[in-house]
Amino acid sequence: MWIKCKDESKNEGLPVFVKTFTVKKRLTRCELKITATGIFCVKINGTALSDRFMPGWSNYRKHIDVCSYDVTEYVTEGRENEIAVTVANGWYSGKLGYGNKTNVFGSEKRLLASISFAYGNGDTEIIESDESWQTVVSDVVFADFFDGEIIDASRRKIEKKAENAVNADFAVPLQDYAREPVRVAERIKPQVIYSDETTLRYDFGYNFAGCVKVIAKGGKGSGIVAIYGETLDENGNVYTANLRRAKCTDEFILSGEEDVFEPEFTYHGFRYAELRKTRETEILFIEGVALSQDIKYYGNFECSDEVTNGVWLMALRGQKSNFIAIPTDCPQRDERLGWTGDAEVFCNSAMFNADCNLFFKNYLKLVREDALPDGKIPSIVPFYMPLADNTAGVPGWGDCITVMPYFHYLHYRDKSVIAENLPVAEKWIAYYVAKSENYLTKITNNFGDWLSVNGDSDPDVINQCFFGYSASLTAKMCDILGLHDKSAAYLDLFGKCKKAFRENYYHDGKIKSDTQTTYAFAYIAGYLSKEETAARLPEKIRENGGGLTTGFIGSRFLLPALCDIGETKLAYSLMMRTEYPSCGYMLKNGATTVWERWNGYTRENGFEDPEMNSFNHYSLGSCVEWLYSYVLGIKLSPETEKATIDPSFCDLLSFAKGETQLKNGRISVSWKYENASVYLEVKADEDVEYEIDCKDKKIISMIRTGNDTIAVFRA
């Protein structure tokens, strides 16, 4: 049964659910199944399991995940054992999203658990959560994702009064937890950049998601306050204005002895931390605790340009920081939401970087759960608040249901993901059709090319591009499943969307919304030819002094479009650019993760509006897929598992190299300019199929040894 405290309101800390048991027979396996309304930390005989923030984040009105653990190694035969489970607010009842709302899904911290024992003689036994479990109060006084954690070490040695748990009388659908957990990814040693008797300021080197671990000694009841921030202000202090209403502060209360503090129920996005203390308190040890979904990162990229290398690394760090339970927009301020558009533009980059198979399968499940009856897809998943009602059905954000399954298939070749999501994708397309006249979409909810600069694209044009783009992707997904009649119908729909676009928005060689984004996207969507795009897109870049004007949507398409139309050098120059606006400008101004907006900080104006100015967003880092697909040339197709290696060589680089993982193994690509030639080397695991595309390249020689190839081209 679900259990809870008898009266949680009387507690001076988080509830801990405790059960003791004795193992009298030879144990072969002990399995724990557990979930909670909130997030839990499990300790068995004082040893904590390593996972954080379990059971993750779902729309708790729809389902809650149940986690399973083999805990045999933690249990001792012939003695009394203890399981202790601390439950915190998490996403269930803690502050969430805009307005710092609490108790969005509910208010009570509940636990559901069972421990099953398999013995050597074949016997089995199960202990389930019930009213025989007891509750005590944790030394964690308060915990919230936005505001931080308060830990009172003086409470650790207090004799705690135990009460029996009570029936929580709660029902919600349960599902098995089916993805990697959040765990500690790295522990980081900082540098002290300021100190006096009461203040220590630390630089951890780069922006990440997590907290600090502190070992300290001081007077009983004295405290340490840890304040987190992504950057420093003009006076060298930790900058916190962009955190909005999130306090992002941890507090540690000392016992009078040597104490260890490491928050388990919160996280922050930060590079800098400031510890404020009494004069008598001594900080004995500090380290940064970086948290992320425990997925395997296998992608790598390096070239002769340090700006490009830096941008790739910034985007990679942003991915790690924002893969916390779901793909979030940011890890620091009072938001940290699953914006579907952010995930959509970055998903292909993410899958080149890492094994995101289960992570995105889970997120797509949440998207399907929250899809509305009329076909609209919420812009925020999990779907939780009125704002989401107002922004559901937004092109670009709703199109996550067509884009993400398609690219998931390209990387992992799992047809079941296509099959699961196709019905919802079809309803999304039907919504487009219902909201159109003569196949010209009339959807009014829009974000356009979010956070573009000096080039506001007409949202109607952007929406029409997404209409056709999603129709064509849906056709491809139907073909993958062998539904060729359906595919033909969606291709016909695409043709009608294209016709409506060209009749209404494209005249005399120009798009009605004459911006970099509209030309790049219209080309990628299949509305414009290479020649038509080449006639205007490069000119739009030259008109802006050689810089970009694209936002969240256009930045993903700009560089691929330029390479496809023969403007490869222009694409490379944009990537390598350090003038504003560019990712290189961010890097030049101290960024270690990609900013939310191009003008997050400028020398002329300082910090942008703190109400929307995250310094750890991956969306504008969607250029990473271009590094893999065009610079390295690793191109994937739905028709075959065989990769095509077709690099866009450019002498602005002397070399480029990198690797990723395909369904059947690793593949690495490197090329370099030498003696008026380009040397291309491909190395792949035995089961990886690939071919080198030599069209438009002057080949000199090609030698294949096993599954490795060296090719030489004229520069």
DONUDO-441127 format. One record per residue (C-alpha): residue number from 1; y, x, z. Coordinates in nm, 2 decimals, decimal comma. Example, Ala and Ser with C-alpha at 12.3 -4.5 7.8 and 13.67 -1.06 7.14 Angstrom:
! residues 2
  nr      y      x      z
   1  -0,45   1,23   0,78
   2  -0,11   1,37   0,71
! end
This chain:
! residues 715
  nr      y      x      z
   1   0,00   0,00   0,00
   2   0,36   0,09  -0,04
   3   0,50   0,20   0,30
   4   0,85   0,26   0,44
   5   1,02   0,33   0,77
   6   1,05   0,06   1,02
   7   1,43   0,08   1,02
   8   1,56   0,35   0,79
   9   1,93   0,27   0,89
  10   1,87   0,42   1,23
  11   1,75   0,76   1,10
  12   1,98   1,06   1,12
  13   1,80   1,23   0,83
  14   1,56   1,17   0,55
  15   1,23   1,00   0,63
  16   0,91   1,20   0,65
  17   0,58   1,02   0,61
  18   0,30   1,20   0,80
  19  -0,08   1,16   0,80
  20  -0,33   1,38   0,98
  21  -0,70   1,40   0,88
  22  -1,00   1,61   0,95
  23  -1,25   1,74   0,69
  24  -1,59   1,76   0,86
  25  -1,81   1,82   0,55
  26  -1,81   2,08   0,28
  27  -1,53   1,99   0,04
  28  -1,56   2,03  -0,33
  29  -1,24   1,86  -0,44
  30  -0,94   1,69  -0,28
  31  -0,69   1,50  -0,50
  32  -0,36   1,36  -0,41
  33  -0,20   1,07  -0,61
  34   0,15   1,00  -0,50
  35   0,48   0,84  -0,60
  36   0,80   0,71  -0,43
  37   1,11   0,51  -0,49
  38   1,33   0,81  -0,49
  39   1,21   1,17  -0,51
  40   0,96   1,34  -0,28
  41   0,86   1,68  -0,14
  42   0,49   1,72  -0,03
  43   0,38   1,97   0,23
  44   0,01   2,01   0,32
  45  -0,04   2,21   0,64
  46   0,31   2,33   0,60
  47   0,28   2,46   0,24
  48   0,50   2,28  -0,01
  49   0,39   2,19  -0,36
  50   0,61   2,36  -0,61
  51   0,73   2,06  -0,81
  52   1,09   1,93  -0,77
  53   1,24   1,58  -0,80
  54   0,91   1,40  -0,85
  55   0,81   1,15  -0,98
  56   1,10   1,20  -1,22
  57   1,34   0,95  -1,36
  58   1,25   0,62  -1,53
  59   1,39   0,28  -1,55
  60   1,24   0,18  -1,21
  61   1,26  -0,18  -1,30
  62   1,01  -0,12  -1,58
  63   0,78   0,14  -1,43
  64   0,74   0,43  -1,18
  65   0,53   0,74  -1,26
  66   0,24   0,84  -1,03
  67   0,18   1,21  -0,99
  68  -0,17   1,37  -0,94
  69  -0,24   1,70  -0,77
  70  -0,55   1,90  -0,70
  71  -0,48   2,00  -0,34
  72  -0,82   2,14  -0,25
  73  -0,69   2,49  -0,18
  74  -0,44   2,35   0,07
  75  -0,70   2,17   0,28
  76  -0,91   2,34   0,55
  77  -1,25   2,22   0,65
  78  -1,34   2,18   1,02
  79  -0,98   2,13   1,15
  80  -0,71   1,88   1,16
  81  -0,50   1,88   0,84
  82  -0,15   1,73   0,79
  83   0,02   1,59   0,49
  84   0,40   1,54   0,53
  85   0,60   1,37   0,25
  86   0,98   1,37   0,26
  87   1,15   1,11   0,05
  88   1,51   1,13  -0,07
  89   1,74   0,91  -0,28
  90   1,71   1,08  -0,61
  91   1,80   0,87  -0,91
  92   1,66   0,55  -0,75
  93   1,92   0,49  -0,48
  94   2,15   0,79  -0,49
  95   2,48   0,81  -0,67
  96   2,44   0,76  -1,04
  97   2,67   0,79  -1,34
  98   3,02   0,67  -1,37
  99   3,18   0,52  -1,06
 100   2,93   0,70  -0,83
 101   2,73   0,38  -0,79
 102   2,46   0,38  -0,53
 103   2,14   0,18  -0,50
 104   2,14   0,11  -0,87
 105   1,77   0,04  -0,87
 106   1,72  -0,03  -0,50
 107   1,80   0,10  -0,16
 108   1,47   0,16   0,03
 109   1,28   0,48   0,03
 110   0,92   0,39  -0,01
 111   0,60   0,59  -0,05
 112   0,27   0,52  -0,22
 113  -0,01   0,77  -0,18
 114  -0,39   0,82  -0,18
 115  -0,59   1,12  -0,09
 116  -0,95   1,13  -0,23
 117  -1,22   1,37  -0,11
 118  -1,53   1,47  -0,29
 119  -1,79   1,64  -0,07
 120  -2,08   1,88  -0,15
 121  -2,34   1,62  -0,06
 122  -2,20   1,37  -0,32
 123  -2,01   1,16  -0,07
 124  -1,66   1,05  -0,14
 125  -1,37   0,93   0,08
 126  -1,02   0,79   0,03
 127  -0,72   0,79   0,26
 128  -0,44   0,56   0,14
 129  -0,09   0,51   0,26
 130  -0,08   0,23   0,51
 131   0,05   0,14   0,85
 132  -0,15   0,42   1,02
 133   0,08   0,68   0,86
 134   0,37   0,78   1,09
 135   0,73   0,85   1,01
 136   0,96   1,11   1,16
 137   1,31   1,23   1,06
 138   1,36   1,54   0,85
 139   1,60   1,83   0,91
 140   1,76   1,73   0,58
 141   2,04   1,50   0,71
 142   2,17   1,40   0,37
 143   2,07   1,45   0,00
 144   2,23   1,34  -0,32
 145   2,23   1,48  -0,67
 146   2,61   1,45  -0,71
 147   2,73   1,53  -0,36
 148   2,47   1,79  -0,25
 149   2,25   1,84   0,06
 150   2,31   1,88   0,43
 151   2,04   2,07   0,62
 152   2,04   2,10   0,99
 153   1,82   2,39   1,10
 154   1,88   2,31   1,47
 155   1,67   2,00   1,42
 156   1,36   2,19   1,31
 157   1,25   2,26   1,67
 158   1,34   1,93   1,81
 159   1,04   1,72   1,92
 160   1,05   1,43   1,68
 161   0,97   1,08   1,78
 162   0,72   0,93   1,55
 163   0,69   0,56   1,46
 164   0,43   0,39   1,25
 165   0,52   0,31   0,89
 166   0,54  -0,05   0,78
 167   0,43  -0,24   0,47
 168   0,71  -0,21   0,21
 169   0,59  -0,53   0,03
 170   0,69  -0,38  -0,31
 171   0,55  -0,41  -0,66
 172   0,63  -0,23  -0,98
 173   0,42  -0,13  -1,28
 174   0,27   0,22  -1,24
 175   0,20   0,48  -1,50
 176   0,05   0,83  -1,49
 177   0,30   1,12  -1,49
 178   0,23   1,28  -1,82
 179   0,46   1,58  -1,87
 180   0,56   1,91  -1,71
 181   0,74   1,89  -1,38
 182   1,07   2,04  -1,28
 183   1,02   2,38  -1,11
 184   1,20   2,70  -1,02
 185   1,25   2,88  -1,35
 186   1,43   3,19  -1,22
 187   1,57   3,34  -0,91
 188   1,90   3,52  -0,97
 189   2,07   3,80  -0,77
 190   2,45   3,75  -0,77
 191   2,75   3,98  -0,74
 192   3,01   3,94  -0,47
 193   3,35   3,90  -0,64
 194   3,55   3,82  -0,33
 195   3,50   3,84   0,04
 196   3,69   3,81   0,37
 197   3,58   3,71   0,72
 198   3,52   3,35   0,63
 199   3,47   3,33   0,26
 200   3,22   3,49   0,02
 201   3,25   3,42  -0,35
 202   2,96   3,50  -0,58
 203   2,91   3,54  -0,96
 204   2,55   3,46  -1,08
 205   2,62   3,60  -1,43
 206   2,57   3,28  -1,63
 207   2,58   2,90  -1,60
 208   2,26   2,73  -1,49
 209   2,13   2,42  -1,30
 210   2,00   2,47  -0,95
 211   2,13   2,57  -0,61
 212   2,15   2,87  -0,38
 213   1,89   3,00  -0,13
 214   2,06   3,14   0,18
 215   1,93   3,33   0,48
 216   2,19   3,34   0,76
 217   2,23   3,40   1,13
 218   2,50   3,26   1,36
 219   2,59   3,04   1,65
 220   2,39   2,72   1,70
 221   2,57   2,43   1,53
 222   2,79   2,65   1,32
 223   2,79   2,58   0,95
 224   2,80   2,72   0,61
 225   2,95   2,52   0,32
 226   2,84   2,61  -0,03
 227   3,08   2,51  -0,31
 228   2,97   2,53  -0,67
 229   3,16   2,56  -1,00
 230   3,11   2,66  -1,36
 231   3,41   2,88  -1,39
 232   3,71   3,02  -1,20
 233   4,07   2,90  -1,22
 234   4,37   3,11  -1,30
 235   4,38   3,23  -0,94
 236   4,02   3,34  -0,93
 237   3,90   3,04  -0,72
 238   3,60   2,83  -0,80
 239   3,71   2,56  -1,05
 240   3,59   2,22  -0,94
 241   3,84   1,98  -1,11
 242   3,59   1,90  -1,39
 243   3,32   1,79  -1,15
 244   3,52   1,46  -1,11
 245   3,39   1,26  -0,82
 246   3,08   1,48  -0,76
 247   3,13   1,69  -0,44
 248   2,86   1,94  -0,56
 249   2,86   2,09  -0,21
 250   2,57   2,19   0,02
 251   2,61   2,23   0,39
 252   2,38   2,44   0,62
 253   2,39   2,40   0,99
 254   2,25   2,70   1,19
 255   2,00   2,69   1,47
 256   2,12   3,00   1,65
 257   1,84   3,21   1,51
 258   1,77   3,34   1,16
 259   1,76   3,04   0,93
 260   1,64   3,00   0,57
 261   1,81   2,73   0,36
 262   1,70   2,61   0,01
 263   1,79   2,26  -0,09
 264   1,50   2,06  -0,24
 265   1,66   1,73  -0,32
 266   1,97   1,82  -0,52
 267   2,09   2,05  -0,79
 268   2,42   2,16  -0,93
 269   2,55   2,31  -1,26
 270   2,72   2,64  -1,18
 271   2,79   3,00  -1,24
 272   2,99   3,06  -0,93
 273   2,93   2,97  -0,57
 274   3,16   3,01  -0,27
 275   3,02   3,02   0,09
 276   3,26   2,92   0,36
 277   3,15   3,02   0,72
 278   3,27   3,11   1,06
 279   3,36   3,47   1,13
 280   3,05   3,52   1,35
 281   2,81   3,39   1,09
 282   2,63   3,66   0,90
 283   2,49   3,60   0,55
 284   2,17   3,80   0,53
 285   2,05   3,70   0,18
 286   2,16   3,49  -0,11
 287   2,01   3,41  -0,45
 288   2,05   3,16  -0,72
 289   1,76   2,92  -0,77
 290   1,75   2,81  -1,14
 291   1,56   2,48  -1,20
 292   1,43   2,34  -1,53
 293   1,15   2,14  -1,68
 294   0,85   2,37  -1,67
 295   0,80   2,38  -2,05
 296   0,69   2,69  -2,24
 297   0,98   2,86  -2,42
 298   0,85   3,05  -2,72
 299   1,15   3,06  -2,96
 300   1,35   3,38  -3,01
 301   1,63   3,49  -3,24
 302   1,82   3,81  -3,29
 303   2,05   3,95  -3,57
 304   2,31   4,22  -3,63
 305   2,59   3,99  -3,52
 306   2,64   3,97  -3,15
 307   2,84   3,65  -3,17
 308   2,55   3,47  -3,33
 309   2,31   3,61  -3,08
 310   2,54   3,49  -2,80
 311   2,56   3,14  -2,94
 312   2,18   3,12  -2,96
 313   2,15   3,23  -2,60
 314   2,43   2,99  -2,49
 315   2,24   2,69  -2,65
 316   1,91   2,81  -2,50
 317   2,06   2,82  -2,15
 318   2,21   2,48  -2,20
 319   1,87   2,34  -2,30
 320   1,71   2,48  -1,99
 321   2,00   2,35  -1,77
 322   1,98   2,00  -1,91
 323   1,60   1,95  -1,93
 324   1,58   1,81  -1,58
 325   1,34   1,51  -1,58
 326   1,51   1,38  -1,90
 327   1,74   1,54  -2,16
 328   2,08   1,51  -1,98
 329   2,43   1,56  -2,12
 330   2,53   1,80  -1,84
 331   2,41   1,93  -1,50
 332   2,72   1,95  -1,30
 333   2,96   1,65  -1,28
 334   2,91   1,28  -1,18
 335   2,73   1,19  -1,50
 336   2,41   1,38  -1,59
 337   2,29   1,10  -1,80
 338   2,03   1,06  -2,08
 339   2,27   1,01  -2,37
 340   2,05   0,94  -2,67
 341   2,30   1,08  -2,92
 342   2,31   1,42  -2,75
 343   1,93   1,44  -2,75
 344   1,91   1,32  -3,11
 345   2,14   1,60  -3,25
 346   1,97   1,87  -3,05
 347   1,60   1,77  -3,05
 348   1,51   1,98  -3,36
 349   1,68   2,29  -3,21
 350   1,50   2,23  -2,88
 351   1,16   2,20  -3,05
 352   1,21   2,53  -3,23
 353   1,30   2,69  -2,89
 354   1,02   2,55  -2,68
 355   0,71   2,33  -2,65
 356   0,89   2,00  -2,59
 357   0,59   1,79  -2,70
 358   0,53   1,60  -2,37
 359   0,90   1,61  -2,27
 360   1,02   1,42  -2,58
 361   0,71   1,19  -2,58
 362   0,81   1,08  -2,24
 363   1,17   1,03  -2,33
 364   1,08   0,83  -2,63
 365   0,87   0,61  -2,41
 366   1,17   0,55  -2,20
 367   1,38   0,47  -2,51
 368   1,11   0,22  -2,62
 369   1,10   0,05  -2,28
 370   1,48   0,01  -2,28
 371   1,52  -0,11  -2,64
 372   1,69  -0,45  -2,64
 373   1,53  -0,76  -2,79
 374   1,77  -0,77  -3,09
 375   1,68  -0,41  -3,19
 376   1,97  -0,23  -3,03
 377   1,90   0,10  -2,86
 378   2,10   0,19  -2,55
 379   2,32   0,49  -2,57
 380   2,20   0,59  -2,23
 381   1,83   0,61  -2,14
 382   1,72   0,53  -1,87
 383   1,92   0,21  -1,92
 384   2,09   0,14  -1,58
 385   2,44   0,01  -1,58
 386   2,70  -0,22  -1,75
 387   2,85   0,06  -1,95
 388   2,52   0,09  -2,13
 389   2,55  -0,28  -2,23
 390   2,89  -0,21  -2,38
 391   2,76   0,09  -2,58
 392   2,41  -0,02  -2,69
 393   2,35  -0,02  -3,07
 394   2,58   0,27  -3,15
 395   2,50   0,45  -3,48
 396   2,40   0,81  -3,41
 397   2,29   0,73  -3,06
 398   2,06   0,44  -3,15
 399   1,92   0,65  -3,44
 400   1,74   0,87  -3,18
 401   1,45   0,63  -3,24
 402   1,42   0,74  -3,60
 403   1,53   1,10  -3,58
 404   1,33   1,22  -3,27
 405   0,99   1,09  -3,37
 406   1,03   1,23  -3,72
 407   1,11   1,58  -3,60
 408   0,86   1,56  -3,32
 409   0,60   1,51  -3,60
 410   0,72   1,80  -3,80
 411   0,67   2,03  -3,50
 412   0,36   1,89  -3,33
 413   0,19   1,68  -3,60
 414   0,10   1,40  -3,36
 415   0,08   1,08  -3,56
 416   0,04   0,87  -3,25
 417   0,41   0,94  -3,17
 418   0,51   0,80  -3,51
 419   0,28   0,50  -3,46
 420   0,42   0,43  -3,11
 421   0,78   0,45  -3,21
 422   0,77   0,30  -3,56
 423   0,79  -0,07  -3,45
 424   1,10   0,00  -3,25
 425   1,25   0,21  -3,53
 426   1,19  -0,08  -3,76
 427   1,37  -0,32  -3,53
 428   1,66  -0,08  -3,51
 429   1,68  -0,08  -3,89
 430   1,66  -0,46  -3,89
 431   1,96  -0,46  -3,66
 432   2,15  -0,25  -3,91
 433   2,06  -0,50  -4,18
 434   2,16  -0,79  -3,97
 435   2,50  -0,63  -3,90
 436   2,57  -0,55  -4,26
 437   2,72  -0,73  -4,57
 438   2,57  -0,63  -4,90
 439   2,41  -0,34  -4,72
 440   2,74  -0,20  -4,59
 441   2,71  -0,18  -4,21
 442   2,96  -0,37  -4,01
 443   2,86  -0,24  -3,67
 444   3,17  -0,21  -3,45
 445   3,03  -0,02  -3,16
 446   3,08   0,34  -3,24
 447   3,16   0,69  -3,12
 448   3,21   0,83  -3,46
 449   3,19   1,21  -3,49
 450   3,24   1,25  -3,11
 451   3,49   1,52  -3,00
 452   3,57   1,64  -3,35
 453   3,90   1,84  -3,39
 454   4,17   1,79  -3,65
 455   3,94   1,58  -3,86
 456   3,88   1,23  -3,73
 457   3,61   1,08  -3,95
 458   3,62   0,70  -4,02
 459   3,34   0,56  -3,79
 460   3,25   0,31  -4,06
 461   3,17   0,60  -4,30
 462   2,96   0,77  -4,03
 463   2,78   0,45  -3,95
 464   2,69   0,40  -4,32
 465   2,55   0,75  -4,34
 466   2,33   0,68  -4,04
 467   2,21   0,35  -4,19
 468   2,07   0,52  -4,50
 469   1,96   0,83  -4,31
 470   1,75   0,63  -4,07
 471   1,61   0,41  -4,35
 472   1,49   0,73  -4,53
 473   1,34   0,88  -4,22
 474   1,16   0,55  -4,15
 475   1,02   0,56  -4,50
 476   0,89   0,90  -4,44
 477   0,73   0,79  -4,11
 478   0,56   0,50  -4,29
 479   0,42   0,75  -4,54
 480   0,29   0,97  -4,26
 481   0,09   0,67  -4,14
 482  -0,03   0,57  -4,49
 483   0,19   0,26  -4,50
 484   0,31   0,32  -4,85
 485   0,43  -0,03  -4,93
 486   0,65  -0,03  -4,62
 487   0,77   0,31  -4,72
 488   0,87   0,19  -5,06
 489   1,06  -0,10  -4,91
 490   1,26   0,14  -4,68
 491   1,33   0,36  -4,98
 492   1,46   0,06  -5,16
 493   1,68  -0,02  -4,86
 494   1,81   0,34  -4,86
 495   1,90   0,30  -5,23
 496   2,10  -0,01  -5,14
 497   2,28   0,17  -4,86
 498   2,36   0,46  -5,09
 499   2,50   0,22  -5,35
 500   2,71   0,04  -5,09
 501   2,84   0,38  -4,97
 502   2,94   0,50  -5,32
 503   3,10   0,17  -5,42
 504   3,31   0,14  -5,10
 505   3,37   0,49  -4,97
 506   3,34   0,74  -5,26
 507   3,60   0,74  -5,54
 508   3,74   1,00  -5,77
 509   3,54   1,28  -5,61
 510   3,66   1,20  -5,25
 511   3,51   1,01  -4,96
 512   3,74   0,76  -4,81
 513   3,73   0,96  -4,48
 514   3,80   1,30  -4,63
 515   3,65   1,52  -4,36
 516   3,40   1,81  -4,33
 517   3,17   1,58  -4,14
 518   3,16   1,30  -4,40
 519   3,08   1,54  -4,69
 520   2,82   1,73  -4,50
 521   2,65   1,42  -4,36
 522   2,68   1,22  -4,69
 523   2,50   1,51  -4,86
 524   2,22   1,54  -4,59
 525   2,18   1,16  -4,60
 526   2,13   1,18  -4,97
 527   2,44   0,99  -5,08
 528   2,61   1,29  -5,25
 529   2,46   1,55  -5,49
 530   2,49   1,92  -5,44
 531   2,76   1,93  -5,71
 532   2,96   1,65  -5,56
 533   2,94   1,81  -5,21
 534   3,03   2,16  -5,34
 535   3,34   2,02  -5,52
 536   3,50   1,92  -5,19
 537   3,33   2,05  -4,87
 538   3,43   2,42  -4,90
 539   3,78   2,31  -4,98
 540   3,80   2,11  -4,66
 541   3,70   2,42  -4,47
 542   3,96   2,63  -4,65
 543   4,22   2,36  -4,58
 544   4,16   2,42  -4,21
 545   4,21   2,80  -4,23
 546   3,84   2,87  -4,27
 547   3,75   2,69  -3,95
 548   3,55   2,38  -3,87
 549   3,66   2,03  -3,77
 550   3,33   1,88  -3,69
 551   3,22   1,71  -3,37
 552   2,88   1,62  -3,22
 553   2,75   1,46  -3,54
 554   2,89   1,68  -3,81
 555   2,82   2,02  -3,65
 556   2,45   1,97  -3,69
 557   2,48   1,91  -4,07
 558   2,76   2,14  -4,17
 559   2,59   2,48  -4,20
 560   2,27   2,34  -4,37
 561   2,48   2,16  -4,62
 562   2,68   2,47  -4,70
 563   2,37   2,67  -4,76
 564   2,21   2,41  -4,98
 565   2,52   2,39  -5,21
 566   2,53   2,77  -5,25
 567   2,81   2,84  -4,99
 568   2,58   3,06  -4,77
 569   2,84   3,32  -4,69
 570   3,08   3,05  -4,58
 571   2,82   2,91  -4,35
 572   2,75   3,25  -4,19
 573   3,13   3,31  -4,15
 574   3,16   2,98  -3,96
 575   2,87   3,09  -3,73
 576   3,02   3,43  -3,67
 577   3,38   3,30  -3,62
 578   3,56   3,37  -3,29
 579   3,88   3,19  -3,36
 580   3,94   2,84  -3,22
 581   3,75   2,61  -3,28
 582   3,40   2,77  -3,28
 583   3,11   2,85  -3,05
 584   3,22   3,21  -3,09
 585   3,56   3,12  -2,94
 586   3,37   2,98  -2,63
 587   3,18   3,30  -2,61
 588   3,49   3,51  -2,64
 589   3,65   3,32  -2,36
 590   3,36   3,38  -2,11
 591   3,12   3,10  -2,19
 592   2,76   3,15  -2,11
 593   2,65   2,80  -2,21
 594   2,79   2,57  -2,49
 595   3,09   2,36  -2,39
 596   3,11   1,99  -2,42
 597   3,43   2,02  -2,64
 598   3,57   2,29  -2,86
 599   3,89   2,30  -2,65
 600   3,73   2,30  -2,31
 601   3,96   2,60  -2,25
 602   4,23   2,74  -2,47
 603   4,47   3,02  -2,40
 604   4,76   2,80  -2,50
 605   4,68   2,50  -2,29
 606   4,43   2,62  -2,02
 607   4,17   2,37  -1,92
 608   4,13   2,05  -2,11
 609   4,13   1,71  -1,93
 610   3,89   1,75  -1,64
 611   3,77   1,39  -1,67
 612   3,56   1,51  -1,96
 613   3,52   1,88  -1,97
 614   3,17   2,01  -1,91
 615   3,10   2,38  -1,97
 616   2,73   2,32  -2,00
 617   2,65   2,08  -2,29
 618   2,39   2,16  -2,56
 619   2,52   1,91  -2,83
 620   2,75   2,15  -3,01
 621   2,47   2,40  -3,00
 622   2,27   2,21  -3,26
 623   2,34   2,49  -3,50
 624   2,03   2,66  -3,35
 625   1,81   2,46  -3,59
 626   2,01   2,63  -3,87
 627   1,93   2,97  -3,73
 628   1,55   2,89  -3,75
 629   1,55   2,69  -4,07
 630   1,80   2,87  -4,28
 631   1,87   3,22  -4,14
 632   1,50   3,27  -4,07
 633   1,41   3,01  -4,33
 634   1,13   2,84  -4,14
 635   1,12   2,50  -4,31
 636   0,89   2,22  -4,21
 637   0,77   1,92  -4,43
 638   0,61   1,59  -4,34
 639   0,38   1,63  -4,65
 640   0,20   1,94  -4,53
 641   0,14   2,15  -4,22
 642   0,21   2,46  -4,44
 643   0,55   2,60  -4,35
 644   0,78   2,72  -4,63
 645   0,96   3,05  -4,56
 646   1,29   3,04  -4,75
 647   1,56   3,24  -4,58
 648   1,92   3,21  -4,68
 649   1,99   3,59  -4,70
 650   2,35   3,69  -4,65
 651   2,49   4,04  -4,64
 652   2,73   3,95  -4,35
 653   2,42   4,04  -4,15
 654   2,23   4,36  -4,18
 655   1,92   4,21  -4,03
 656   1,78   3,89  -3,87
 657   1,46   3,83  -3,69
 658   1,30   3,56  -3,47
 659   0,99   3,36  -3,40
 660   0,87   3,02  -3,30
 661   0,55   2,82  -3,25
 662   0,41   2,58  -3,50
 663   0,12   2,34  -3,44
 664  -0,15   2,61  -3,51
 665   0,01   2,92  -3,37
 666   0,31   3,16  -3,37
 667   0,51   3,27  -3,67
 668   0,77   3,54  -3,68
 669   1,02   3,62  -3,96
 670   1,24   3,92  -4,00
 671   1,46   4,05  -4,28
 672   1,69   4,34  -4,34
 673   1,92   4,48  -4,60
 674   1,83   4,83  -4,71
 675   1,90   5,03  -5,03
 676   2,03   4,74  -5,23
 677   1,72   4,54  -5,14
 678   1,62   4,28  -4,88
 679   1,29   4,34  -4,70
 680   1,13   4,02  -4,57
 681   0,84   4,04  -4,32
 682   0,64   3,74  -4,20
 683   0,37   3,76  -3,93
 684   0,17   3,46  -3,83
 685  -0,14   3,38  -3,63
 686  -0,46   3,33  -3,82
 687  -0,45   2,95  -3,83
 688  -0,08   2,92  -3,94
 689  -0,04   2,82  -4,30
 690   0,28   2,92  -4,48
 691   0,41   3,02  -4,82
 692   0,72   3,22  -4,92
 693   0,96   3,04  -5,15
 694   1,08   3,28  -5,41
 695   1,30   3,05  -5,62
 696   1,65   3,16  -5,66
 697   1,55   3,51  -5,53
 698   1,49   3,82  -5,74
 699   1,15   3,94  -5,62
 700   1,05   4,30  -5,65
 701   0,71   4,30  -5,47
 702   0,50   4,10  -5,23
 703   0,20   4,23  -5,03
 704  -0,01   4,01  -4,81
 705  -0,24   4,16  -4,55
 706  -0,45   3,91  -4,36
 707  -0,19   3,65  -4,26
 708   0,11   3,88  -4,27
 709   0,33   3,93  -4,57
 710   0,59   4,18  -4,67
 711   0,82   4,09  -4,96
 712   1,10   4,28  -5,12
 713   1,39   4,11  -5,31
 714   1,69   4,25  -5,49
 715   2,00   4,20  -5,28
! end
